[in-house]
Amino acid sequence: MIHERKVASTLALSLLVGLLLGASAAHAADKKPTNDKLPDWAPQPKPHVIEDRFRVEVMALNAYLDTDLRIDPTLATQGTLLNAEEDLGLDDTKLLPLAEITLLPGDRHLIRLSGFGLRRSAQKIIDRTIVFDEQTYRAGEPVDSTLNLTMVGLTYGYSVVKTRRLDLALTFGIQVVEVEANAVVRRRVVRESENGVTPLPLAGIEGRFDFNDRWSFEARAQYLSVEFDEIDGSVLDARAALTWRMNPHFVFGLGYRNFNVQVDSRDTDTPGLVDLTMAGPLLFMRASL
């Protein structure tokens, strides 16, 4: 009897071990391979956000403006360094519309066309004497002034890192900058006007991180610093934003943008300097296909 019980116990134990091993094997067979173990030829998992091929973005920038300006009569004689907002009465805040169009041919390329225009004019009785190029504006005179800035840019980007959540691209662009400055004293028929158009190459980086199907963080920056002939200059254009995707075709974003251009010229034809900063909160909507 004791022998039969030992045999029964041994058979039960063997059956239990067999069932456990069989369940483990079945579980291993049913377990799917992780994405990290997929071969190169296997289809890759879809990104959190549906990729598009064409985007149109419209933006509103509540810009805070600060402009330092000096136009010298000659290299030997400096003009007056003035602040356009304080000395000439130009707006120091302005709501600006901006727009851009982006094409995304292939999985890693982007081509973007962007542009904006800043138009400001004012009349103010100046409280000090200002030397602006070859003209002198006396304290107590009413001065009509205009300062306009137009920028049109074309940017190419290539994604160097592209995963399910992260897209990081290096960019190269050309920005065409046009500046127009004008100051008039009507009662003395004193007028001075300066215009300039300059193409600027910019190198940059931009990226997007997807938290999930709806929320993402985006950032981009383009920068240039040059010294050639008798001109030193730099341009910085940067922005960061948090975006919410309503559906595959519409995205809304809230962020911050900072644009700064500095030029110090010792050229005999156009000596002087310009230091313009435009920064503020940014609200945008993006439609894509």
C-alpha positions as CSV (number, residue, x, y, z in Angstrom):
1,M,0.0,0.0,0.0
2,I,2.8,2.4,0.9
3,H,4.5,1.5,-2.4
4,E,1.3,2.3,-4.4
5,R,1.0,5.7,-2.7
6,K,4.6,6.6,-3.6
7,V,3.9,5.6,-7.2
8,A,0.7,7.7,-7.2
9,S,2.5,10.7,-5.7
10,T,5.3,10.4,-8.2
11,L,2.9,10.3,-11.1
12,A,1.0,13.3,-9.8
13,L,4.2,15.3,-9.4
14,S,5.3,14.4,-12.9
15,L,1.9,15.4,-14.3
16,L,2.1,18.8,-12.5
17,V,5.6,19.5,-13.8
18,G,4.5,18.6,-17.3
19,L,1.5,20.9,-17.1
20,L,3.7,23.8,-15.9
21,L,6.3,23.2,-18.6
22,G,3.6,23.0,-21.3
23,A,2.0,26.2,-20.1
24,S,5.4,28.0,-20.2
25,A,6.1,26.8,-23.7
26,A,2.7,27.8,-24.9
27,H,3.2,31.3,-23.3
28,A,6.6,31.7,-25.0
29,A,5.1,30.6,-28.3
30,D,2.2,33.1,-28.0
31,K,4.5,36.0,-26.9
32,K,5.1,38.4,-29.8
33,P,8.6,39.8,-30.5
34,T,9.2,43.3,-29.3
35,N,9.8,46.1,-31.8
36,D,13.4,46.2,-30.9
37,K,13.8,42.6,-32.2
38,L,12.0,43.1,-35.5
39,P,14.3,42.4,-38.5
40,D,15.2,45.3,-40.7
41,W,12.9,44.1,-43.5
42,A,9.8,43.9,-41.2
43,P,7.2,46.7,-41.3
44,Q,8.1,49.3,-38.7
45,P,5.4,50.4,-36.1
46,K,3.4,53.5,-36.9
47,P,4.4,56.8,-35.2
48,H,2.2,58.3,-32.5
49,V,1.3,61.1,-34.9
50,I,0.1,60.5,-38.5
51,E,2.7,61.9,-40.8
52,D,1.6,64.4,-43.5
53,R,3.0,65.6,-46.8
54,F,1.8,69.2,-47.0
55,R,1.2,71.8,-44.2
56,V,-0.2,75.3,-44.1
57,E,0.4,77.2,-40.9
58,V,-1.1,80.6,-39.9
59,M,0.1,82.3,-36.8
60,A,-0.5,85.3,-34.6
61,L,2.5,86.7,-32.7
62,N,2.0,89.2,-29.9
63,A,5.4,90.9,-30.5
64,Y,7.3,93.0,-28.0
65,L,9.7,95.2,-30.0
66,D,13.0,96.9,-29.1
67,T,15.0,98.7,-31.8
68,D,18.3,100.5,-31.4
69,L,19.4,102.4,-34.5
70,R,22.3,104.7,-35.5
71,I,23.0,106.0,-39.0
72,D,26.4,107.7,-39.3
73,P,27.1,110.6,-41.6
74,T,30.6,109.3,-42.2
75,L,33.0,106.8,-40.7
76,A,34.7,109.6,-38.8
77,T,31.5,111.1,-37.5
78,Q,29.0,109.0,-35.6
79,G,25.2,109.7,-35.7
80,T,23.0,109.6,-32.7
81,L,22.2,106.2,-31.1
82,L,18.5,106.2,-30.6
83,N,15.8,103.9,-29.5
84,A,13.0,103.8,-32.1
85,E,10.3,103.1,-29.6
86,E,11.3,105.7,-27.0
87,D,12.8,108.5,-29.2
88,L,10.6,108.3,-32.2
89,G,7.3,106.9,-30.7
90,L,7.1,103.7,-32.7
91,D,4.9,100.9,-31.3
92,D,6.7,98.7,-28.8
93,T,4.1,96.0,-29.1
94,K,2.3,94.8,-32.2
95,L,0.1,91.8,-33.1
96,L,1.6,90.3,-36.2
97,P,0.2,87.8,-38.6
98,L,2.6,85.2,-40.0
99,A,2.3,82.3,-42.4
100,E,4.3,79.4,-43.7
101,I,3.9,76.5,-46.1
102,T,5.8,73.2,-45.7
103,L,6.3,70.3,-48.1
104,L,7.5,67.0,-46.8
105,P,8.6,64.9,-49.8
106,G,9.8,61.4,-48.6
107,D,10.2,60.4,-45.0
108,R,13.1,62.6,-44.0
109,H,13.0,65.8,-46.1
110,L,11.2,69.1,-45.6
111,I,11.0,72.3,-47.7
112,R,9.5,75.4,-46.0
113,L,8.5,78.8,-47.3
114,S,7.8,81.5,-44.7
115,G,7.4,85.2,-44.4
116,F,6.2,88.1,-42.4
117,G,6.1,91.9,-42.5
118,L,6.5,94.5,-39.8
119,R,5.2,98.0,-40.5
120,R,5.5,100.8,-38.1
121,S,5.1,104.6,-38.3
122,A,4.6,107.4,-35.8
123,Q,4.8,111.2,-35.3
124,K,6.5,112.5,-32.2
125,I,8.0,115.8,-31.0
126,I,11.6,114.8,-30.2
127,D,13.1,115.9,-26.9
128,R,16.7,115.9,-28.0
129,T,18.8,116.7,-31.1
130,I,19.3,113.6,-33.3
131,V,21.8,113.2,-36.1
132,F,20.5,110.7,-38.6
133,D,22.8,110.2,-41.6
134,E,23.4,113.6,-43.1
135,Q,20.4,115.3,-41.5
136,T,20.1,116.9,-38.0
137,Y,16.7,116.9,-36.2
138,R,16.4,119.5,-33.5
139,A,14.8,119.1,-30.1
140,G,11.2,120.3,-30.1
141,E,10.5,119.4,-33.8
142,P,7.7,117.0,-34.8
143,V,9.3,114.1,-36.7
144,D,7.3,111.7,-38.9
145,S,9.2,108.3,-38.9
146,T,8.7,105.0,-40.6
147,L,10.5,101.7,-39.9
148,N,9.5,98.6,-41.9
149,L,10.9,95.1,-41.9
150,T,10.1,92.4,-44.4
151,M,11.4,88.8,-44.3
152,V,10.9,86.0,-46.8
153,G,12.7,82.6,-46.2
154,L,13.2,79.3,-47.8
155,T,14.4,76.4,-45.7
156,Y,15.5,72.8,-46.4
157,G,15.6,70.2,-43.6
158,Y,16.8,66.6,-43.3
159,S,15.8,64.3,-40.4
160,V,18.9,62.8,-38.9
161,V,16.9,61.1,-36.1
162,K,13.4,59.7,-36.8
163,T,11.8,57.3,-34.3
164,R,8.3,56.5,-33.2
165,R,8.3,59.5,-30.8
166,L,11.1,61.8,-31.9
167,D,11.9,63.6,-35.1
168,L,15.1,65.7,-35.2
169,A,16.2,67.6,-38.3
170,L,19.1,69.7,-39.4
171,T,18.1,72.7,-41.6
172,F,19.7,75.2,-44.0
173,G,17.8,78.3,-45.2
174,I,18.0,81.6,-47.0
175,Q,16.3,84.6,-45.5
176,V,15.8,87.7,-47.6
177,V,15.6,90.8,-45.3
178,E,14.4,94.2,-46.4
179,V,14.7,97.2,-44.1
180,E,13.2,100.6,-44.8
181,A,13.8,103.6,-42.5
182,N,12.4,107.1,-43.1
183,A,12.4,110.3,-41.0
184,V,10.8,113.6,-42.0
185,V,10.4,117.1,-40.6
186,R,7.7,118.6,-42.7
187,R,8.0,122.2,-41.8
188,R,11.6,122.4,-42.8
189,V,11.3,119.9,-45.6
190,V,14.0,117.7,-44.0
191,R,13.9,114.1,-45.1
192,E,16.2,111.2,-44.8
193,S,15.5,107.7,-46.1
194,E,17.4,104.4,-46.0
195,N,16.6,101.2,-47.7
196,G,18.5,97.8,-47.8
197,V,17.9,94.3,-49.0
198,T,20.1,91.5,-47.9
199,P,20.0,87.7,-48.4
200,L,21.2,85.8,-45.3
201,P,22.0,82.1,-45.1
202,L,20.9,80.4,-41.9
203,A,21.8,77.0,-40.4
204,G,19.6,75.5,-37.8
205,I,18.1,72.5,-36.0
206,E,14.5,71.6,-35.2
207,G,12.6,68.7,-33.7
208,R,9.3,67.3,-32.4
209,F,8.7,64.9,-29.5
210,D,5.3,63.2,-29.3
211,F,4.0,62.5,-25.8
212,N,1.0,60.6,-27.3
213,D,-1.4,60.8,-30.2
214,R,-2.6,64.2,-29.2
215,W,0.2,66.2,-27.5
216,S,3.6,67.1,-28.8
217,F,6.5,69.5,-28.1
218,E,8.2,71.3,-31.0
219,A,11.2,73.6,-31.1
220,R,13.3,75.1,-33.8
221,A,16.2,77.6,-34.1
222,Q,18.2,79.1,-37.0
223,Y,21.3,81.2,-36.5
224,L,23.9,83.2,-38.5
225,S,26.9,85.1,-37.4
226,V,29.1,86.7,-40.0
227,E,32.1,89.0,-40.4
228,F,32.9,90.1,-43.9
229,D,34.5,93.2,-45.3
230,E,33.5,96.0,-42.9
231,I,30.2,94.5,-41.7
232,D,29.6,92.3,-38.6
233,G,26.1,90.8,-38.1
234,S,24.1,88.1,-36.5
235,V,20.5,86.7,-36.9
236,L,18.7,84.5,-34.5
237,D,15.2,83.1,-35.2
238,A,13.9,80.6,-32.6
239,R,10.6,79.3,-31.3
240,A,9.2,76.6,-29.0
241,A,5.6,75.4,-28.7
242,L,3.3,72.8,-27.2
243,T,0.8,71.4,-29.7
244,W,-2.5,69.6,-29.6
245,R,-3.7,67.5,-32.5
246,M,-7.5,67.7,-32.9
247,N,-7.6,65.2,-35.7
248,P,-5.2,63.9,-38.4
249,H,-5.6,67.2,-40.3
250,F,-5.7,70.0,-37.7
251,V,-3.1,71.0,-35.1
252,F,-3.3,73.9,-32.6
253,G,-0.2,75.3,-30.9
254,L,0.8,77.8,-28.2
255,G,4.4,78.8,-27.9
256,Y,7.1,81.6,-27.8
257,R,9.1,83.1,-30.6
258,N,12.3,85.2,-30.5
259,F,13.8,87.0,-33.5
260,N,16.9,89.2,-33.2
261,V,19.0,90.8,-35.9
262,Q,22.2,92.8,-35.2
263,V,24.3,94.6,-37.8
264,D,27.3,96.8,-37.2
265,S,28.5,98.4,-40.4
266,R,31.8,100.3,-40.9
267,D,31.3,100.4,-44.7
268,T,31.9,103.9,-46.2
269,D,28.6,103.9,-48.0
270,T,26.3,102.8,-45.1
271,P,28.0,103.2,-41.7
272,G,26.0,102.6,-38.6
273,L,24.2,99.9,-36.6
274,V,20.9,98.2,-36.2
275,D,19.8,96.0,-33.2
276,L,16.2,94.8,-33.5
277,T,14.5,92.3,-31.1
278,M,11.0,90.9,-31.7
279,A,9.8,88.4,-29.2
280,G,6.5,87.2,-27.7
281,P,3.9,84.5,-27.3
282,L,2.8,82.7,-30.4
283,L,-0.6,81.1,-31.3
284,F,-1.0,79.1,-34.4
285,M,-3.2,76.6,-36.4
286,R,-1.8,74.1,-38.8
287,A,-3.7,72.3,-41.5
288,S,-2.2,69.3,-43.2
289,L,-2.8,66.6,-45.8
